[in-house]
Amino acid sequence: MCYERNMQGTPEEGMNEIRIVAPDVKDKLFFDHLITASKVDARQQTADLQVPFVNKGTTNHWLVIYEHSLWKPDIALAPINEAQKQDIKTMEKRFRDMLYTPSTLSEKEMAAIRRKYDFYRITYRNGKVTGLPVYFVRQSEAYERMIPDWDKDMFTKQGVEMSDYFNLMKRISIAYHNAQEATLKDELKQKFLAMYDNITDQGVVYGSCWGNIHHYGYSMRGLFVSYFLMKDVLRSAGRLDEAERTLNWYAITNEIFPKPTTNGIDIDTFNTKLQGRIASILIMEDTPERLQYLRPFSRWLDYGCRPAQGLSGSFKKDGACFHHCNNYPAYAVGGMDGATNMIYLLSGTEFKLSELAHQTVKNVLLTMRFYCNLKQWSLSMSGRHPNGKGQLIPIQYATMALAGTPDGTQPYDPEMASAYLRLVSYTETPDKDAPDYLPKASTRQE
């Protein structure tokens, strides 16, 4: 909490004490990780069920998790028919295929999983789980003026940043599906559930924001993937409902409910939240509530992919992709992963995107192909990533080819397939028939 913003009373010089008055109830109160005063970014404290008054009124898309979780659907409950169930089954398969490729689980991979799992020292004592504390990367900022050799990546370097934790859960979930032996599957199942119990006990659960989770989407990608892949395991262990609520909370899935009033959404949402939102819906059982989420999800995504106005994100009618108020391909490639995957995932179903939304994303990819020619964009378009390494991602063109044409008349898009094949089969020999050779510069004075 910010003292000057979120506390009650009048501050005075010389205040140097915190007094905690226990409630008149016989019970135990535990204190963990208490820092009385430390410099932190005042923009980043996050309200949750425990402290709903913190940073109240913020509109930052990372920090509205509590407020937007209260939003309600504007689409009434309706039974799921057989055609919709089949569409959802198709979407689940496509999503699973996006997340991992089936292969043989090797002894080397299993040994690496065991070694990394043992690092967290997860055990059960008297029915309670305990393990190595797991931190969020931004929490290191609280120590900046307390530790002489402070490093913003201190938790990452120590292996206790939650991205490592969730990536291991993802690795275990993939290994579980690749394992053939019953004993290995059972071992992986128990490891996954132990990690689930441990991280839930540490606060990664519905209603908790641990004080400061700005930009948390980058650290929690593995959370959404692993929980979805282990849906059957979570159900058999009686934890599916809790896991579903956890994904819904951190993906801020309820944000999809109101019908959008403008086109476009922030590229960070495409990059870090989109996968989590569809995972939080597809992890649900076949209930009317699932349909009540899918329909507004499709509508929200459709508006998000339409041409945005002015300097707002993300996709423009001229083929640009905006972030931080300018055409920014370094951010666009991450966002395009989310957009193209979801267009493909929903294609051919009742929930597919409109022709305008589909065509807009297609135009952005074709425009990127033009100004990169072949794969690399210029330094002048690199923004704060001027390392000369930025490139488009060819597989996104293949994904759009598999999603069909924007008008829905063809199951495969030949233009996107052709663009993909050119990008991956390029040789040093110039292609005089290439569609995106730059015209000669004009010498005319404007």
Secondary structure by P-SEA (a helix, b strand, c coil): ccccccccccccccccbbbbbbcccbbbbbbccccccccccccccccccccccccccccccccaaaaaaaccccccbbbbcaaaaaaaaaaaaaaaaaabbbbcccaaaaaaaaaaaacccccccccccccccccccccccccccccccccccccccccccaaaaaaaaaaaaaaaaacccaaaaaaaaaaaaaaaaaaaaaccccccccccccccccccaaaaaaaaaaaaaaaaaccaaaaaaaaaaaaccccccccccccccccccccccaaaaaaaaaaccccaaaaaaaaaaaaaaaaaacccccccccccccbbbbccccccaaaaaaaaaaaaaaaaaaccccccccaaaaaaaaaaaaaaaaaacccccccccccccccccbbbbaaaaaaaaaaccccccccccaaaaaaaaaaaaccccccccccccccccccccc
